[in-house]
Amino acid sequence: MKLKVTPGALRSEFVGTYGGELKVRLNAAPVDGKANKELIKFIASIGRCPKDAVKLLRGHKSKHKTIQCKSALIPLISECFE
């Protein structure tokens, strides 16, 4: 799943789509991988799966990220914003 991440928000949440990507705001600063850790934690909590079931495939230092999640709920969430 492709995401556009905006770090430094008041809370972590999905906010819509942007150029074919699901847009996510994160309650973490983009420092020392904190935003990436928050993204994995957030996706795992939404998908109701363990954190090790969520993998960041691309975009470790970019706002445009590609993740893989083994939860069946995540594709349903992305469909809600299309």
Buried (B, 14 or more C-beta within 10 A) or exposed (E): BBBBBBBEBEEBEBEEBBEEBBBBBBBBEBEEBBBBBBBBBBBBEBBEBEEEBBEBEEBEEEBEBBBEBEBEEBEEBBEEEE
